């Protein structure tokens, strides 16, 4: 028994060294997920405060209008394009959707009436920015309401009070990051074996290994350990970059998260072992892998949350192999759950592991 596990250890060592010496494998396993991390981090990792790209045409010479224009330009809500100085320029920019709307302060804007500044701001927009313009008008009305209240005291019979919760909330990026880890696990577990196994068969390496006392289960276990080590290293790099660059918040226990990720890699790896072990060449492996991978990419919550899907599709997608992996990562990382609380996810992963590895052992071919 010790000799059998020593053989496994040797193959783990060989496989790990081979991976870190393979520049192409390093690119697709480490660099490629990092590219996606920066893309999604750039989209979801920035400030969620809505902003409007506008042109500001101040036709008034009043001191109040000058101050209002200055406040608007320094506001985080409005991104004023200061290069636009005429209505014609603004119309051209709106036509090309380079700005959302044009705010025109009328000549009488800010001119005192009965010692109180008053006036009108006009918002111009195109048909394709109607919804944005409606929101922008609501924002301006709220600002003018504050200004009006400071100039003319009024009594409001009904009011609304907003209270900040004491609990910390997660950003959209914190939620999306679990999907990015799922994408990385999918690449490690499926595309790794389907690229390596057919090449080893083509070179006759697996045929020569078959003449040795090496058993299929030993070879499979060594691949599981190798991919788990590579996966933990890769995902650790992704987490460190996300924490440093995009202020990722991992609420749960890092050790439990690492254990669950290793289990997820082992589960998904069974699919790659099945396809790679069965296929004689890349032409057989690639189409079958794509048929299996693409539904999981779009239905398991990798790129967008499953709650936006119809209920019947959520029910179906919850039983895909990658879904419990992503759900479990999200529950640990963003909600602080423990492994003992992930019963449904672990059960589904366990059932899939039994089915997948049963198929993998049955269809594996040494050549």
C-alpha positions as YAML, in Angstrom:
chain: A
units: angstrom
residues:
- id: 1
  name: UNK
  ca: [0.00, 0.00, 0.00]
- id: 2
  name: UNK
  ca: [2.88, 2.37, 0.82]
- id: 3
  name: UNK
  ca: [4.41, 1.69, -2.61]
- id: 4
  name: UNK
  ca: [1.11, 2.55, -4.31]
- id: 5
  name: UNK
  ca: [0.84, 5.89, -2.51]
- id: 6
  name: UNK
  ca: [4.53, 6.56, -3.15]
- id: 7
  name: UNK
  ca: [3.79, 6.14, -6.87]
- id: 8
  name: UNK
  ca: [0.94, 8.63, -6.56]
- id: 9
  name: UNK
  ca: [3.23, 11.09, -4.78]
- id: 10
  name: UNK
  ca: [5.83, 10.79, -7.55]
- id: 11
  name: UNK
  ca: [3.25, 11.46, -10.26]
- id: 12
  name: UNK
  ca: [1.90, 14.45, -8.30]
- id: 13
  name: UNK
  ca: [5.42, 15.84, -8.10]
- id: 14
  name: UNK
  ca: [6.03, 15.24, -11.82]
- id: 15
  name: UNK
  ca: [2.66, 16.69, -12.83]
- id: 16
  name: UNK
  ca: [3.08, 19.81, -10.70]
- id: 17
  name: UNK
  ca: [6.58, 20.48, -12.03]
- id: 18
  name: UNK
  ca: [5.42, 19.93, -15.60]
- id: 19
  name: UNK
  ca: [2.58, 22.41, -15.14]
- id: 20
  name: UNK
  ca: [4.72, 25.22, -13.75]
- id: 21
  name: UNK
  ca: [7.25, 24.72, -16.55]
- id: 22
  name: UNK
  ca: [4.56, 24.93, -19.24]
- id: 23
  name: UNK
  ca: [4.20, 28.59, -20.20]
- id: 24
  name: UNK
  ca: [1.04, 28.00, -22.22]
- id: 25
  name: UNK
  ca: [-0.62, 26.18, -19.33]
- id: 26
  name: UNK
  ca: [0.42, 28.98, -16.95]
- id: 27
  name: UNK
  ca: [-1.11, 31.57, -19.27]
- id: 28
  name: UNK
  ca: [-4.51, 29.90, -19.58]
- id: 29
  name: UNK
  ca: [-4.64, 28.83, -15.94]
- id: 30
  name: UNK
  ca: [-3.32, 31.96, -14.22]
- id: 31
  name: UNK
  ca: [-3.08, 34.91, -16.64]
- id: 32
  name: UNK
  ca: [-6.33, 34.27, -18.51]
- id: 33
  name: UNK
  ca: [-8.51, 34.26, -15.33]
- id: 34
  name: UNK
  ca: [-6.64, 37.40, -14.19]
- id: 35
  name: UNK
  ca: [-7.69, 39.12, -17.42]
- id: 36
  name: UNK
  ca: [-11.32, 38.27, -16.65]
- id: 37
  name: UNK
  ca: [-10.78, 39.45, -13.08]
- id: 38
  name: UNK
  ca: [-9.67, 42.90, -14.26]
- id: 39
  name: UNK
  ca: [-12.51, 43.08, -16.82]
- id: 40
  name: UNK
  ca: [-15.23, 42.26, -14.27]
- id: 41
  name: UNK
  ca: [-13.45, 44.22, -11.57]
- id: 42
  name: UNK
  ca: [-13.45, 47.25, -13.84]
- id: 43
  name: UNK
  ca: [-17.18, 46.82, -14.41]
- id: 44
  name: UNK
  ca: [-18.40, 45.85, -10.94]
- id: 45
  name: UNK
  ca: [-15.51, 46.84, -8.69]
- id: 46
  name: UNK
  ca: [-15.84, 50.58, -9.06]
- id: 47
  name: UNK
  ca: [-18.08, 52.94, -7.15]
- id: 48
  name: UNK
  ca: [-21.76, 52.06, -7.66]
- id: 49
  name: UNK
  ca: [-22.88, 55.71, -7.43]
- id: 50
  name: UNK
  ca: [-24.75, 56.49, -10.68]
- id: 51
  name: UNK
  ca: [-23.30, 59.23, -12.83]
- id: 52
  name: UNK
  ca: [-24.58, 61.12, -15.85]
- id: 53
  name: UNK
  ca: [-22.51, 62.39, -18.76]
- id: 54
  name: UNK
  ca: [-23.94, 65.80, -19.58]
- id: 55
  name: UNK
  ca: [-23.22, 69.05, -21.34]
- id: 56
  name: UNK
  ca: [-23.86, 72.26, -19.36]
- id: 57
  name: UNK
  ca: [-24.78, 75.44, -21.23]
- id: 58
  name: UNK
  ca: [-25.03, 78.40, -18.86]
- id: 59
  name: UNK
  ca: [-26.91, 81.24, -20.61]
- id: 60
  name: UNK
  ca: [-27.24, 83.24, -17.41]
- id: 61
  name: UNK
  ca: [-24.70, 85.72, -16.10]
- id: 62
  name: UNK
  ca: [-25.94, 85.71, -12.52]
- id: 63
  name: UNK
  ca: [-23.64, 84.90, -9.65]
- id: 64
  name: UNK
  ca: [-26.03, 82.16, -8.49]
- id: 65
  name: UNK
  ca: [-25.87, 80.40, -11.88]
- id: 66
  name: UNK
  ca: [-22.08, 80.53, -11.84]
- id: 67
  name: UNK
  ca: [-22.00, 78.93, -8.39]
- id: 68
  name: UNK
  ca: [-24.56, 76.29, -9.44]
- id: 69
  name: UNK
  ca: [-22.50, 75.42, -12.54]
- id: 70
  name: UNK
  ca: [-19.36, 75.07, -10.42]
- id: 71
  name: UNK
  ca: [-21.13, 72.76, -7.95]
- id: 72
  name: UNK
  ca: [-22.46, 70.66, -10.82]
- id: 73
  name: UNK
  ca: [-18.98, 70.21, -12.31]
- id: 74
  name: UNK
  ca: [-17.51, 69.09, -9.01]
- id: 75
  name: UNK
  ca: [-20.36, 66.69, -8.27]
- id: 76
  name: UNK
  ca: [-19.73, 62.93, -8.43]
- id: 77
  name: UNK
  ca: [-23.19, 62.40, -9.93]
- id: 78
  name: UNK
  ca: [-22.59, 64.58, -12.99]
- id: 79
  name: UNK
  ca: [-19.71, 64.23, -15.46]
- id: 80
  name: UNK
  ca: [-19.80, 67.57, -17.27]
- id: 81
  name: UNK
  ca: [-18.16, 67.70, -20.70]
- id: 82
  name: UNK
  ca: [-16.60, 71.15, -20.54]
- id: 83
  name: UNK
  ca: [-15.49, 71.09, -24.19]
- id: 84
  name: UNK
  ca: [-19.12, 71.53, -25.31]
- id: 85
  name: UNK
  ca: [-20.05, 75.21, -25.53]
- id: 86
  name: UNK
  ca: [-22.94, 75.34, -28.05]
- id: 87
  name: UNK
  ca: [-26.26, 73.59, -28.50]
- id: 88
  name: UNK
  ca: [-25.15, 72.27, -31.88]
- id: 89
  name: UNK
  ca: [-22.11, 70.57, -30.36]
- id: 90
  name: UNK
  ca: [-24.29, 69.10, -27.63]
- id: 91
  name: UNK
  ca: [-26.79, 67.74, -30.20]
- id: 92
  name: UNK
  ca: [-23.99, 66.02, -32.11]
- id: 93
  name: UNK
  ca: [-22.65, 64.42, -28.92]
- id: 94
  name: UNK
  ca: [-26.13, 63.24, -27.89]
- id: 95
  name: UNK
  ca: [-26.74, 61.82, -31.37]
- id: 96
  name: UNK
  ca: [-23.63, 59.65, -30.99]
- id: 97
  name: UNK
  ca: [-24.57, 58.78, -27.35]
- id: 98
  name: UNK
  ca: [-21.35, 60.34, -26.07]
- id: 99
  name: UNK
  ca: [-23.40, 62.26, -23.49]
- id: 100
  name: UNK
  ca: [-26.72, 61.43, -21.86]
- id: 101
  name: UNK
  ca: [-28.34, 64.88, -21.95]
- id: 102
  name: UNK
  ca: [-27.78, 68.62, -22.14]
- id: 103
  name: UNK
  ca: [-28.62, 70.94, -19.24]
- id: 104
  name: UNK
  ca: [-29.35, 74.51, -20.30]
- id: 105
  name: UNK
  ca: [-29.61, 77.23, -17.66]
- id: 106
  name: UNK
  ca: [-32.00, 79.89, -19.00]
- id: 107
  name: UNK
  ca: [-30.92, 83.60, -19.11]
- id: 108
  name: UNK
  ca: [-33.05, 84.42, -16.06]
- id: 109
  name: UNK
  ca: [-31.66, 81.49, -14.03]
- id: 110
  name: UNK
  ca: [-30.51, 82.75, -10.65]
- id: 111
  name: UNK
  ca: [-31.81, 86.30, -11.18]
- id: 112
  name: UNK
  ca: [-33.42, 87.49, -7.91]
- id: 113
  name: UNK
  ca: [-37.21, 87.92, -7.85]
- id: 114
  name: UNK
  ca: [-38.40, 89.58, -4.65]
- id: 115
  name: UNK
  ca: [-34.84, 89.14, -3.36]
- id: 116
  name: UNK
  ca: [-34.99, 85.33, -3.92]
- id: 117
  name: UNK
  ca: [-32.99, 83.72, -6.77]
- id: 118
  name: UNK
  ca: [-35.20, 81.75, -9.18]
- id: 119
  name: UNK
  ca: [-35.15, 80.38, -12.69]
- id: 120
  name: UNK
  ca: [-35.50, 77.31, -14.84]
- id: 121
  name: UNK
  ca: [-33.13, 74.58, -16.02]
- id: 122
  name: UNK
  ca: [-34.01, 72.83, -19.29]
- id: 123
  name: UNK
  ca: [-32.92, 69.23, -19.96]
- id: 124
  name: UNK
  ca: [-32.61, 68.13, -23.59]
- id: 125
  name: UNK
  ca: [-32.24, 64.48, -24.53]
- id: 126
  name: UNK
  ca: [-32.74, 62.04, -27.41]
- id: 127
  name: UNK
  ca: [-35.18, 59.15, -27.73]
- id: 128
  name: UNK
  ca: [-32.56, 56.50, -26.92]
- id: 129
  name: UNK
  ca: [-31.71, 58.15, -23.57]
- id: 130
  name: UNK
  ca: [-35.25, 58.78, -22.35]
- id: 131
  name: UNK
  ca: [-34.96, 56.57, -19.25]
- id: 132
  name: UNK
  ca: [-31.60, 58.07, -18.26]
- id: 133
  name: UNK
  ca: [-32.93, 61.59, -18.79]
- id: 134
  name: UNK
  ca: [-35.95, 60.86, -16.60]
- id: 135
  name: UNK
  ca: [-33.63, 59.76, -13.79]
- id: 136
  name: UNK
  ca: [-31.44, 62.81, -14.34]
- id: 137
  name: UNK
  ca: [-34.45, 65.13, -14.07]
- id: 138
  name: UNK
  ca: [-35.42, 63.44, -10.78]
- id: 139
  name: UNK
  ca: [-31.90, 64.03, -9.44]
- id: 140
  name: UNK
  ca: [-32.00, 67.71, -10.46]
- id: 141
  name: UNK
  ca: [-35.43, 68.15, -8.90]
- id: 142
  name: UNK
  ca: [-34.11, 66.70, -5.63]
- id: 143
  name: UNK
  ca: [-31.21, 69.16, -5.70]
- id: 144
  name: UNK
  ca: [-33.49, 72.10, -6.45]
- id: 145
  name: UNK
  ca: [-35.77, 70.97, -3.64]
- id: 146
  name: UNK
  ca: [-32.88, 71.29, -1.20]
- id: 147
  name: UNK
  ca: [-31.97, 74.71, -2.61]
- id: 148
  name: UNK
  ca: [-35.60, 75.87, -2.42]
- id: 149
  name: UNK
  ca: [-35.87, 74.69, 1.17]
- id: 150
  name: UNK
  ca: [-32.78, 76.71, 2.09]
- id: 151
  name: UNK
  ca: [-34.17, 79.86, 0.41]
- id: 152
  name: UNK
  ca: [-37.86, 79.59, 1.33]
- id: 153
  name: UNK
  ca: [-38.74, 77.69, 4.54]
- id: 154
  name: UNK
  ca: [-41.65, 75.30, 3.95]
- id: 155
  name: UNK
  ca: [-43.64, 72.85, 6.08]
- id: 156
  name: UNK
  ca: [-43.95, 69.33, 4.64]
- id: 157
  name: UNK
  ca: [-46.79, 67.22, 6.13]
- id: 158
  name: UNK
  ca: [-45.26, 63.91, 5.01]
- id: 159
  name: UNK
  ca: [-41.60, 62.98, 5.17]
- id: 160
  name: UNK
  ca: [-39.34, 59.96, 4.72]
- id: 161
  name: UNK
  ca: [-36.44, 59.09, 7.01]
- id: 162
  name: UNK
  ca: [-33.63, 56.78, 5.81]
- id: 163
  name: UNK
  ca: [-31.70, 54.80, 8.42]
- id: 164
  name: UNK
  ca: [-28.36, 53.17, 7.70]
- id: 165
  name: UNK
  ca: [-28.12, 49.54, 8.75]
- id: 166
  name: UNK
  ca: [-25.33, 48.60, 11.14]
- id: 167
  name: UNK
  ca: [-24.46, 45.54, 9.01]
- id: 168
  name: UNK
  ca: [-21.81, 45.75, 6.31]
- id: 169
  name: UNK
  ca: [-22.98, 45.08, 2.78]
- id: 170
  name: UNK
  ca: [-21.12, 43.43, -0.08]
- id: 171
  name: UNK
  ca: [-20.35, 45.08, -3.38]
- id: 172
  name: UNK
  ca: [-21.46, 43.65, -6.72]
- id: 173
  name: UNK
  ca: [-17.86, 42.63, -7.31]
- id: 174
  name: UNK
  ca: [-17.79, 40.60, -4.06]
- id: 175
  name: UNK
  ca: [-20.79, 38.67, -5.36]
- id: 176
  name: UNK
  ca: [-19.42, 38.28, -8.89]
- id: 177
  name: UNK
  ca: [-16.01, 37.06, -7.71]
- id: 178
  name: UNK
  ca: [-17.39, 33.62, -6.82]
- id: 179
  name: UNK
  ca: [-18.43, 33.21, -10.45]
- id: 180
  name: UNK
  ca: [-14.91, 34.11, -11.57]
- id: 181
  name: UNK
  ca: [-13.51, 31.42, -9.28]
- id: 182
  name: UNK
  ca: [-16.01, 28.98, -10.80]
- id: 183
  name: UNK
  ca: [-14.74, 29.92, -14.25]
- id: 184
  name: UNK
  ca: [-11.16, 29.25, -13.12]
- id: 185
  name: UNK
  ca: [-12.14, 25.88, -11.60]
- id: 186
  name: UNK
  ca: [-13.91, 24.92, -14.82]
- id: 187
  name: UNK
  ca: [-10.77, 25.68, -16.80]
- id: 188
  name: UNK
  ca: [-8.57, 23.72, -14.39]
- id: 189
  name: UNK
  ca: [-10.85, 20.72, -14.17]
- id: 190
  name: UNK
  ca: [-11.88, 20.26, -17.78]
- id: 191
  name: UNK
  ca: [-9.54, 21.99, -20.21]
- id: 192
  name: UNK
  ca: [-6.42, 20.78, -18.39]
- id: 193
  name: UNK
  ca: [-7.03, 17.02, -18.87]
- id: 194
  name: UNK
  ca: [-8.56, 17.30, -22.36]
- id: 195
  name: UNK
  ca: [-5.46, 19.13, -23.55]
- id: 196
  name: UNK
  ca: [-2.92, 16.88, -21.81]
- id: 197
  name: UNK
  ca: [-4.36, 13.36, -22.17]
- id: 198
  name: UNK
  ca: [-4.78, 13.30, -25.99]
- id: 199
  name: UNK
  ca: [-1.26, 14.68, -26.37]
- id: 200
  name: UNK
  ca: [0.16, 11.99, -24.05]
- id: 201
  name: UNK
  ca: [-1.68, 9.35, -26.06]
- id: 202
  name: UNK
  ca: [-0.37, 10.80, -29.30]
- id: 203
  name: UNK
  ca: [3.20, 10.64, -27.98]
- id: 204
  name: UNK
  ca: [2.69, 7.09, -26.72]
- id: 205
  name: UNK
  ca: [3.46, 8.05, -23.11]
- id: 206
  name: UNK
  ca: [0.24, 6.59, -21.69]
- id: 207
  name: UNK
  ca: [0.83, 3.37, -23.63]
- id: 208
  name: UNK
  ca: [4.24, 3.01, -21.99]
- id: 209
  name: UNK
  ca: [2.76, 3.79, -18.58]
- id: 210
  name: UNK
  ca: [0.22, 1.03, -19.16]
- id: 211
  name: UNK
  ca: [3.06, -1.51, -19.34]
- id: 212
  name: UNK
  ca: [4.07, -0.57, -15.79]
- id: 213
  name: UNK
  ca: [2.30, -1.63, -12.56]
- id: 214
  name: UNK
  ca: [0.59, 1.81, -12.51]
- id: 215
  name: UNK
  ca: [-3.16, 1.49, -11.95]
- id: 216
  name: UNK
  ca: [-5.84, 3.78, -13.38]
- id: 217
  name: UNK
  ca: [-7.00, 4.82, -9.90]
- id: 218
  name: UNK
  ca: [-3.45, 5.82, -8.98]
- id: 219
  name: UNK
  ca: [-3.14, 7.91, -12.11]
- id: 220
  name: UNK
  ca: [-6.49, 9.57, -11.49]
- id: 221
  name: UNK
  ca: [-5.73, 10.34, -7.83]
- id: 222
  name: UNK
  ca: [-2.35, 11.84, -8.77]
- id: 223
  name: UNK
  ca: [-4.12, 14.09, -11.28]
- id: 224
  name: UNK
  ca: [-6.67, 15.13, -8.65]
- id: 225
  name: UNK
  ca: [-3.94, 16.13, -6.20]
- id: 226
  name: UNK
  ca: [-1.93, 17.88, -8.91]
- id: 227
  name: UNK
  ca: [-4.90, 19.94, -10.12]
- id: 228
  name: UNK
  ca: [-5.93, 20.72, -6.54]
- id: 229
  name: UNK
  ca: [-2.45, 22.09, -5.77]
- id: 230
  name: UNK
  ca: [-2.38, 24.10, -8.99]
- id: 231
  name: UNK
  ca: [-5.92, 25.31, -8.36]
- id: 232
  name: UNK
  ca: [-5.24, 26.51, -4.82]
- id: 233
  name: UNK
  ca: [-2.14, 28.39, -6.01]
- id: 234
  name: UNK
  ca: [-4.05, 29.96, -8.92]
- id: 235
  name: UNK
  ca: [-7.06, 30.96, -6.85]
- id: 236
  name: UNK
  ca: [-4.84, 32.33, -4.08]
- id: 237
  name: UNK
  ca: [-3.26, 34.63, -6.67]
- id: 238
  name: UNK
  ca: [-6.72, 35.70, -7.90]
- id: 239
  name: UNK
  ca: [-7.87, 36.40, -4.32]
- id: 240
  name: UNK
  ca: [-4.77, 38.43, -3.45]
- id: 241
  name: UNK
  ca: [-5.12, 40.56, -6.60]
- id: 242
  name: UNK
  ca: [-8.85, 41.05, -5.96]
- id: 243
  name: UNK
  ca: [-8.22, 42.07, -2.32]
- id: 244
  name: UNK
  ca: [-5.41, 44.50, -3.14]
- id: 245
  name: UNK
  ca: [-6.80, 46.02, -6.35]
- id: 246
  name: UNK
  ca: [-10.58, 45.78, -5.97]
- id: 247
  name: UNK
  ca: [-10.97, 45.69, -2.17]
- id: 248
  name: UNK
  ca: [-12.54, 42.23, -2.15]
- id: 249
  name: UNK
  ca: [-14.16, 41.26, 1.16]
- id: 250
  name: UNK
  ca: [-13.89, 37.57, 2.12]
- id: 251
  name: UNK
  ca: [-16.16, 37.12, 5.11]
- id: 252
  name: UNK
  ca: [-15.77, 33.38, 5.67]
- id: 253
  name: UNK
  ca: [-12.94, 31.21, 6.94]
- id: 254
  name: UNK
  ca: [-10.11, 31.07, 4.33]
- id: 255
  name: UNK
  ca: [-9.18, 27.48, 5.30]
- id: 256
  name: UNK
  ca: [-12.74, 26.24, 4.84]
- id: 257
  name: UNK
  ca: [-12.91, 28.13, 1.56]
- id: 258
  name: UNK
  ca: [-9.68, 26.44, 0.38]
- id: 259
  name: UNK
  ca: [-11.00, 23.00, 1.36]
- id: 260
  name: UNK
  ca: [-14.28, 23.57, -0.46]
- id: 261
  name: UNK
  ca: [-12.47, 24.85, -3.57]
- id: 262
  name: UNK
  ca: [-10.26, 21.73, -3.56]
- id: 263
  name: UNK
  ca: [-13.42, 19.57, -3.39]
- id: 264
  name: UNK
  ca: [-14.92, 21.59, -6.24]
- id: 265
  name: UNK
  ca: [-11.82, 21.11, -8.37]
- id: 266
  name: UNK
  ca: [-11.86, 17.37, -7.67]
- id: 267
  name: UNK
  ca: [-15.53, 17.16, -8.72]
- id: 268
  name: UNK
  ca: [-15.16, 19.12, -11.95]
- id: 269
  name: UNK
  ca: [-11.87, 17.36, -12.75]
- id: 270
  name: UNK
  ca: [-13.83, 14.11, -13.12]
- id: 271
  name: UNK
  ca: [-15.47, 15.57, -16.23]
- id: 272
  name: UNK
  ca: [-12.09, 16.44, -17.72]
- id: 273
  name: UNK
  ca: [-10.72, 12.98, -16.88]
- id: 274
  name: UNK
  ca: [-13.75, 11.36, -18.52]
- id: 275
  name: UNK
  ca: [-13.44, 13.34, -21.74]
- id: 276
  name: UNK
  ca: [-9.63, 13.32, -21.90]
- id: 277
  name: UNK
  ca: [-9.41, 9.65, -20.96]
- id: 278
  name: UNK
  ca: [-11.94, 8.63, -23.61]
- id: 279
  name: UNK
  ca: [-10.82, 10.85, -26.49]
- id: 280
  name: UNK
  ca: [-8.06, 9.58, -28.77]
- id: 281
  name: UNK
  ca: [-7.19, 13.06, -30.05]
- id: 282
  name: UNK
  ca: [-8.03, 16.75, -29.67]
- id: 283
  name: UNK
  ca: [-10.66, 16.61, -32.44]
- id: 284
  name: UNK
  ca: [-12.76, 14.25, -30.33]
- id: 285
  name: UNK
  ca: [-12.17, 16.00, -27.02]
- id: 286
  name: UNK
  ca: [-12.79, 19.67, -27.93]
- id: 287
  name: UNK
  ca: [-16.39, 19.44, -29.30]
- id: 288
  name: UNK
  ca: [-17.56, 17.24, -26.42]
- id: 289
  name: UNK
  ca: [-15.93, 19.56, -23.88]
- id: 290
  name: UNK
  ca: [-17.63, 22.61, -25.40]
- id: 291
  name: UNK
  ca: [-21.03, 20.89, -25.30]
- id: 292
  name: UNK
  ca: [-20.59, 20.30, -21.57]
- id: 293
  name: UNK
  ca: [-18.79, 23.53, -20.63]
- id: 294
  name: UNK
  ca: [-20.95, 26.19, -22.29]
- id: 295
  name: UNK
  ca: [-24.25, 25.32, -20.54]
- id: 296
  name: UNK
  ca: [-22.44, 25.47, -17.18]
- id: 297
  name: UNK
  ca: [-20.77, 28.78, -18.05]
- id: 298
  name: UNK
  ca: [-24.10, 30.47, -18.72]
- id: 299
  name: UNK
  ca: [-26.45, 28.60, -16.36]
- id: 300
  name: UNK
  ca: [-24.37, 28.06, -13.20]
- id: 301
  name: UNK
  ca: [-24.00, 31.71, -12.19]
- id: 302
  name: UNK
  ca: [-20.51, 32.16, -13.63]
- id: 303
  name: UNK
  ca: [-21.02, 35.45, -15.45]
- id: 304
  name: UNK
  ca: [-24.41, 36.61, -14.13]
- id: 305
  name: UNK
  ca: [-26.53, 35.62, -11.12]
- id: 306
  name: UNK
  ca: [-28.99, 32.76, -11.42]
- id: 307
  name: UNK
  ca: [-31.78, 34.70, -9.72]
- id: 308
  name: UNK
  ca: [-32.35, 36.68, -12.93]
- id: 309
  name: UNK
  ca: [-33.34, 33.45, -14.73]
- id: 310
  name: UNK
  ca: [-36.91, 32.10, -14.89]
- id: 311
  name: UNK
  ca: [-37.78, 29.95, -11.89]
- id: 312
  name: UNK
  ca: [-37.96, 26.72, -13.90]
- id: 313
  name: UNK
  ca: [-34.48, 27.36, -15.32]
- id: 314
  name: UNK
  ca: [-33.13, 28.10, -11.83]
- id: 315
  name: UNK
  ca: [-34.46, 24.72, -10.72]
- id: 316
  name: UNK
  ca: [-32.80, 22.90, -13.61]
- id: 317
  name: UNK
  ca: [-29.50, 24.78, -13.36]
- id: 318
  name: UNK
  ca: [-29.19, 24.10, -9.61]
- id: 319
  name: UNK
  ca: [-28.32, 20.47, -10.42]
- id: 320
  name: UNK
  ca: [-25.49, 21.22, -12.85]
- id: 321
  name: UNK
  ca: [-22.07, 20.14, -11.48]
- id: 322
  name: UNK
  ca: [-20.65, 23.68, -11.36]
- id: 323
  name: UNK
  ca: [-23.67, 25.31, -9.67]
- id: 324
  name: UNK
  ca: [-23.15, 23.91, -6.13]
- id: 325
  name: UNK
  ca: [-19.44, 24.74, -6.42]
- id: 326
  name: UNK
  ca: [-20.12, 28.42, -7.18]
- id: 327
  name: UNK
  ca: [-22.97, 28.60, -4.65]
- id: 328
  name: UNK
  ca: [-20.78, 27.09, -1.94]
- id: 329
  name: UNK
  ca: [-17.89, 29.47, -2.65]
- id: 330
  name: UNK
  ca: [-20.31, 32.41, -2.54]
- id: 331
  name: UNK
  ca: [-21.88, 31.25, 0.74]
- id: 332
  name: UNK
  ca: [-18.49, 30.86, 2.44]
- id: 333
  name: UNK
  ca: [-16.77, 33.91, 0.97]
- id: 334
  name: UNK
  ca: [-19.62, 36.44, 1.11]
- id: 335
  name: UNK
  ca: [-21.96, 35.15, 3.84]
- id: 336
  name: UNK
  ca: [-19.51, 33.55, 6.24]
- id: 337
  name: UNK
  ca: [-21.10, 30.08, 6.14]
- id: 338
  name: UNK
  ca: [-19.19, 27.03, 7.41]
- id: 339
  name: UNK
  ca: [-18.69, 23.72, 5.62]
- id: 340
  name: UNK
  ca: [-21.16, 22.09, 8.01]
- id: 341
  name: UNK
  ca: [-23.86, 24.45, 6.70]
- id: 342
  name: UNK
  ca: [-23.33, 23.51, 3.04]
- id: 343
  name: UNK
  ca: [-25.15, 20.20, 3.14]
- id: 344
  name: UNK
  ca: [-27.17, 20.61, -0.11]
- id: 345
  name: UNK
  ca: [-24.13, 21.75, -2.09]
- id: 346
  name: UNK
  ca: [-21.90, 18.96, -0.76]
- id: 347
  name: UNK
  ca: [-24.56, 16.32, -1.44]
- id: 348
  name: UNK
  ca: [-25.00, 17.40, -5.07]
- id: 349
  name: UNK
  ca: [-21.23, 17.56, -5.55]
- id: 350
  name: UNK
  ca: [-20.86, 14.10, -3.97]
- id: 351
  name: UNK
  ca: [-23.49, 12.55, -6.23]
- id: 352
  name: UNK
  ca: [-21.89, 14.10, -9.30]
- id: 353
  name: UNK
  ca: [-18.43, 12.92, -8.18]
- id: 354
  name: UNK
  ca: [-19.64, 9.32, -7.90]
- id: 355
  name: UNK
  ca: [-21.34, 9.43, -11.32]
- id: 356
  name: UNK
  ca: [-18.53, 11.28, -13.09]
- id: 357
  name: UNK
  ca: [-15.68, 9.14, -11.76]
- id: 358
  name: UNK
  ca: [-17.62, 5.94, -12.46]
- id: 359
  name: UNK
  ca: [-17.86, 7.07, -16.08]
- id: 360
  name: UNK
  ca: [-14.21, 8.17, -16.10]
- id: 361
  name: UNK
  ca: [-13.00, 4.71, -14.99]
- id: 362
  name: UNK
  ca: [-15.22, 2.97, -17.53]
- id: 363
  name: UNK
  ca: [-14.25, 5.04, -20.58]
- id: 364
  name: UNK
  ca: [-10.53, 5.62, -19.85]
- id: 365
  name: UNK
  ca: [-8.20, 4.39, -22.59]
- id: 366
  name: UNK
  ca: [-4.43, 4.24, -22.39]
- id: 367
  name: UNK
  ca: [-4.08, 4.83, -26.12]
...
